[in-house]
Amino acid sequence: MFSLTEMISFLPALLEGAYLTITVSLLSFALATVIGLLVGIARISRLLPLRMLATPYVQSSAARRFCCSSSSSTTYCPMAGSS
């Protein structure tokens, strides 16, 4: 049965969970943006060692994205396990 007082008693825990979720999401977004910018700059760099380090990361990310988005649920995706 629905109890408003019981629901209100859970509100602090729910708000704390929402705050934690938003915090982790924003930090993850910031970290991914920094990594993406650094890899992107390395990818177009004139320095061959930087390009050589960034290229496999970019290519493996693209292959994993293509493999998992184009596979059916019964197909094995070697880059990320079964899709």
N, C-alpha and C positions, 0 to 999 in steps of 0.2 A: 504494500500500500504506500502511496505517496505521502511523504512527511516533509513539510517545508522546513521545519526546525532541523531535521536530520540533513537535509540538503544544504542548509546554511552552514552546518557544522563542517561540511567537507569543502566549503568555498576557499578557505585559506590554502589548503593543500592543492586544490585545482589551480588557483592563481599562481602559486609557487611553481607548479609544473608548467604552466603556460609561459611564465617568465623565463624559466630555464630553457624551454624549447625555443623561444624567440632569441634568446642570447646565443645559444649554440648555433642556430641557423644564421644569425648575422655574422658571428665569428667565422663560420665555415665559408660563407659567401665572401668575406673579406680575404681570407686565406686563399681561396680558389682564384680570386681576382688577381692577387699578387703573383701567385704561381703562374697563372695564365699569361700575365703581362711579361714576366721574366722569360718564360719559355718562348713566347711570341717574339720578343726582342732578340733572344738567342737564335731563333729560327731564321730571322732575316739579317743577322749579323754578317759583317764582312769577314769575321774571324772564323776560319774553318773549324777549329776545335769546338767552338760554341755551337755552330750549326750541326756538327756531327753528334754532339750530345743531345741536342733538342730534337733532331729529326726522328730517331727511334721512338721517343715518347709521343710525339705528335702522330706518327704513323700507327703505333699500337693503339692509341686512343681512337683513332678513326676506324681502324679495323674492328675493334671491340664494339664500337657504336653501331657499325654497319651489320656486323654479325648478329648482334642481339636484337636489332630492330627488324631485320629481314627474315629471321628464323621463325619457324612455327614452334609451337610449344613442345613438339615431339622431336625437334632437331637438336643435335648436340652442338653447342657453341664452344669451340676449342679455346677461345680467348677468355671466356668468362664462365666456364662450366656449362651446364645445360641451361638453356634459356627459358 
